[in-house]
């Protein structure tokens, strides 16, 4: 039995990564990352500069996108659409959590029981 090696990258929310670092972390090529920027699925923090940098949260998103691309054999355009839809789902789930937190306790329990049924 052979042990698998895993790369560990410790990032905080204020750290930025270059496009080449993002390519290494994600398994996507720099050309694919440029396409994702062109499609609006990925946004550099400094779009006017020659050397783009990205926020640390992009690493997680792009690694997930890379797995989707590999598992579903997506082209870059479909991958960009998948990323945008996943981002939208995350935003809607966050809004739903906020609304549930504002509901009186008895209503939030009732909706939880209804979801389980």
N, C-alpha and C positions, 0 to 999 in steps of 0.2 A: 504494500500500500504506500502510495506516494503522497506526501503532504502537499497541499496547495499553498502557494504563497500569495499573499494579498498585500497590495500597496495601501498604506495608510497616509492620509493627507489631513492634517489638522488645520481647519480654517475657522476664522471668526467672521462675523458679519461685516466688519470694516475692511477686511483684507480684499485685495483685488488680484486677479490672475490674468496673465497675458493670453492671447489667442493660442500661442504655441503650448502653453501650460494646460489650457483647456482641452486642446487636441489630445495631448498625452493622457490626461485624466479620463477623457471620455471614450477614446477609441475612434472618434470621428476625425476626419482629415480637416486641415485648415480650410480647404476649399469648401467642404460641406458646412463648416461653421460660417463661412462667408455667405453661403447661400441661405442659411437659416437667418442670418442678419438681414439679408435682402428681402426675405419673405416676412419679416417682422416677428419671428418666433424667438429671436434672441437679440438683446439690445446691449451694445457696449456702453460703458459709462462715459466714454469720450469719443463719440462717433466722428468728430471732425479731425481727430489726430491720426497720424499714420500708423502708430502702434496701438491697436485697440486693447483695452483692458475690460474685464468683466467682474461683476460682484461675485463674492464667494458662493452665493446661493445658486448661481448659474451652474456650478459644478454638479450639484445634486440633480438639477433639472436635465442637464445635458447627458449625464450618465444614464438616467432613466430613459431618455430619448434614444440613446445608443442601444440599450437593451431592446427597446421597442423595434428599432430599425432591424436589428439582427433577428429577433424572434418572428416578426411579421413580414420581413423582407420589404420594407418600405423604401421608396425613393425619397429624395430630400424634400420634395414638395409635400408629399403625404406626411412625412415626419414633422414638417413645420405645422401642418394642420393639427396633427395629434398633439403636439406641444401646446398649441394655442387652446385646444379643447381641454386638455388636462389642467392648464392654468385657470381656465374658466370654471371648471369643476371645483378646484381648490378654493377659488374666490367665493363661489356659491356656498360651499360647505362652511367656510368661515362666517359668512353672513347668517347662515342658518344657526350656527352655534351662538352667535350674538343674540339673535332673536329668541332662541330657547332660553338663554341666560336671563332675559328680561321678563319672561313669562312668570306668572305666579307659580309657585312650587306644585300645586295640585294639577295645573294644566300641563306642565312639563312631564309629570309622571304619567298622565293619561296618554299623551302622545308617544311616550316611550313604550307603554304597554301596547298601543295600537300598532306600532312599528314591528313589535315582536310577533304579533299575531299573523 
